Amino acid sequence: MPPLAMAHWLLALSQVRVSVHGHDRLPPHQPLVVVSNHRSIMDAPLLMSALGRPVRFACHHYMGQVPGLSNLVNALGCLPLDAPDKGQTAFFRRAMQALRAGEAVGIFPEGAAPMVHRTTPDNLNTFHRGFAHLALRAPVEELAIVPMAIAAHQEITNSVVPLRWLSLFDAAEPLFQRPGWHPAVFYREVNLLIGRPVRVDHRLRSRDRAKGPMELATELTDCCHDEIATLLKQGCY
């Protein structure tokens, strides 16, 4: 089953009610770097379905190691991150290959923390800059960074597995060295809001060379964080 069809099937199986806002903002027919808040295993299929195209989402390293779960992430076309103690060279290489092929790559810039700690639907952690560096370094003439917000109106949360059990699959992950259970959020009703895309082309990359990679990446990261925070506030209330 193709990844997009798999995403549609998973959402139909879950019977989640979804409303998509801002679809007219999407740039047609070009590579995308999709960024979003992240609290549920449902996030990747939700975003893919809303965009109407396959998205190669980054996922935690351990998800590619757990039997059954690894089959799901492979079916959705996800790109598992490298182990925390290995850097992300291999992941960035695979992500750049996907962008060069005209595909969309999805990254959750909050990292894994919101998946492990119970959070409210309007919560938004600080962002890592990796997606901005990927967009600026991608070997394509032009792409768009698309910020999206997942605003849950109804959801249920279950405790699925002790966190320390997951260290069997990723011993280097510090989040799995703590007591407690891994929560699992399942949406019942959710708004998906598409923000204003950020165009990354030769003009923006020339600013990168003038300012330095860290400064421009920080600007892009802050811009997307602020956009998603605004969308999340709109979508939750």
C-alpha positions in Angstrom: 0.0 0.0 0.0 1.5 3.4 -0.9 2.3 5.7 2.0 -0.5 8.2 1.4 -3.1 5.5 1.1 -1.7 4.0 4.3 -2.1 7.4 6.0 -5.8 7.6 4.8 -6.4 4.1 6.0 -5.0 4.7 9.5 -7.1 7.8 9.9 -10.3 6.0 8.7 -9.5 3.2 11.2 -9.1 5.7 14.0 -12.4 7.5 13.1 -10.8 10.9 14.0 -12.7 14.0 12.8 -10.4 16.3 11.0 -10.8 19.9 9.8 -8.1 21.4 7.5 -7.6 25.1 7.3 -5.3 27.1 4.9 -4.9 24.5 2.2 -4.7 27.3 -0.4 -1.4 28.4 1.1 0.4 25.3 -0.1 2.9 25.8 -2.9 2.3 23.3 -5.7 4.8 20.8 -7.2 8.0 21.6 -5.3 10.1 20.1 -2.5 8.8 20.8 1.0 10.1 20.8 4.5 7.1 20.4 6.7 7.3 21.4 10.4 4.7 20.9 13.1 4.1 20.5 16.8 4.1 16.8 17.9 2.2 14.9 20.6 0.9 11.7 19.0 1.8 8.8 16.8 -1.2 10.0 14.7 0.6 13.2 13.7 2.5 11.9 10.7 -0.6 10.4 8.9 -2.7 13.4 9.9 -0.3 15.9 8.3 0.3 13.7 5.2 -3.5 13.4 4.6 -4.0 17.1 5.1 -1.2 17.9 2.5 -2.5 15.3 0.1 1.0 14.0 -0.7 3.5 11.6 0.8 5.8 13.1 3.4 9.0 11.5 4.6 8.7 12.2 8.3 11.7 12.0 10.6 10.9 9.6 13.5 12.8 8.6 16.6 15.6 6.1 16.2 13.9 3.5 18.5 10.8 3.4 16.2 12.9 1.8 13.5 14.0 -0.9 16.0 10.8 -2.1 17.6 9.2 -5.0 15.8 5.8 -4.1 14.4 6.4 -0.4 14.9 9.2 -0.5 12.4 6.9 -2.0 9.8 4.5 0.9 10.3 7.1 3.6 9.9 8.5 1.9 6.8 5.0 1.7 5.3 4.5 5.4 5.9 7.9 6.1 4.3 9.4 7.6 7.5 13.1 8.4 7.9 14.3 7.1 11.3 16.8 9.4 13.0 20.3 8.2 13.8 21.0 7.0 17.4 21.5 10.0 19.7 25.2 9.2 20.2 25.9 8.9 16.4 25.0 12.4 15.1 22.6 12.8 12.3 24.8 12.5 9.2 23.0 9.5 7.7 19.6 11.0 8.3 20.5 14.3 6.7 21.9 12.5 3.7 18.7 10.5 3.2 16.5 13.6 3.8 18.5 15.6 1.2 18.2 12.8 -1.3 14.4 12.9 -0.8 14.3 16.7 -1.4 16.5 16.4 -4.4 13.9 14.0 -5.8 11.2 16.6 -5.3 9.7 14.9 -2.2 8.4 16.4 1.0 10.3 15.8 4.3 8.6 16.3 7.6 10.4 17.2 10.9 9.0 17.7 14.4 11.3 20.4 15.7 10.3 19.9 19.4 12.0 16.5 19.3 10.7 13.5 21.3 10.1 15.2 24.6 6.3 16.0 24.0 5.8 12.4 23.1 7.2 11.2 26.5 5.8 14.0 28.8 2.1 14.5 29.1 1.3 17.9 27.6 -1.8 20.0 26.9 -3.0 20.5 23.2 -1.9 24.1 23.2 1.6 23.4 24.5 4.6 24.2 22.3 8.2 23.5 23.3 11.3 25.3 22.0 12.4 24.2 18.5 15.7 22.6 17.4 17.3 24.2 14.4 17.9 21.0 12.4 15.0 21.6 9.9 16.3 25.1 9.1 19.8 23.8 8.4 18.3 21.0 6.2 16.3 23.5 4.2 19.2 25.9 3.7 21.6 23.1 2.7 19.2 21.1 0.5 20.6 20.5 -3.0 17.6 22.0 -4.8 17.1 25.4 -6.5 14.0 26.2 -4.4 11.9 24.7 -1.7 9.3 25.8 0.9 9.2 25.4 4.6 5.6 24.8 5.6 4.7 25.4 9.2 1.6 23.4 10.4 -0.3 23.2 13.7 -2.2 20.2 15.1 -4.8 21.5 17.5 -6.7 18.8 19.3 -10.2 19.5 20.5 -11.0 16.0 21.8 -8.5 13.3 22.7 -7.8 10.3 24.9 -4.5 9.5 26.6 -3.4 6.0 27.6 -0.2 4.7 29.3 1.2 2.1 27.0 4.7 0.9 28.2 7.2 1.7 30.9 9.8 4.2 29.5 12.7 2.1 30.7 11.5 -0.8 28.6 12.2 1.3 25.5 15.9 1.5 26.5 16.1 -2.1 25.2 15.8 -0.6 21.7 17.7 2.7 22.3 20.0 2.6 25.3 21.5 5.9 24.4 18.2 7.9 24.7 18.2 9.8 28.0 14.4 10.1 27.9 14.1 6.3 28.4 16.2 6.3 31.6 13.5 7.9 33.7 10.7 6.2 35.7 7.1 6.3 34.6 5.1 5.2 31.5 5.1 6.3 27.9 1.8 8.1 27.2 -0.1 7.6 24.0 -2.3 10.4 22.7 -5.2 9.5 20.3 -7.1 12.3 18.8 -10.9 12.2 18.4 -11.4 15.6 16.9 -8.6 17.9 15.6 -8.0 21.0 13.6 -5.0 21.1 11.2 -3.9 24.6 10.3 -1.4 25.3 7.5 0.7 28.4 8.0 2.5 30.8 5.7 5.2 29.0 3.8 8.8 30.3 3.9 10.4 30.3 0.5 14.0 29.1 0.5 15.8 30.1 -2.7 19.1 31.6 -3.9 18.3 35.0 -2.4 17.7 33.5 1.1 20.8 31.4 0.8 22.9 34.4 -0.1 21.7 35.9 3.2 22.9 32.7 4.8 26.4 33.2 3.4 26.4 36.8 4.5 25.1 36.3 8.0 26.5 32.9 8.8 24.6 29.6 9.0 23.7 29.8 12.7 22.1 33.3 12.6 19.8 32.7 9.6 18.9 29.2 10.8 17.9 30.7 14.2 15.8 33.3 12.4 14.0 30.6 10.4 13.5 28.5 13.5 12.0 31.4 15.5 9.8 32.4 12.6 8.3 28.9 12.2 7.9 28.5 16.0 6.0 31.8 16.2 3.8 31.0 13.3 2.9 27.6 14.7 2.3 29.1 18.2 -0.2 31.6 16.6 -1.9 28.8 14.6 -2.1 26.6 17.6 -3.8 29.3 19.6 -6.3 29.9 16.8 -7.0 26.2 16.4 -7.4 25.3 20.1 -9.9 28.0 21.0 
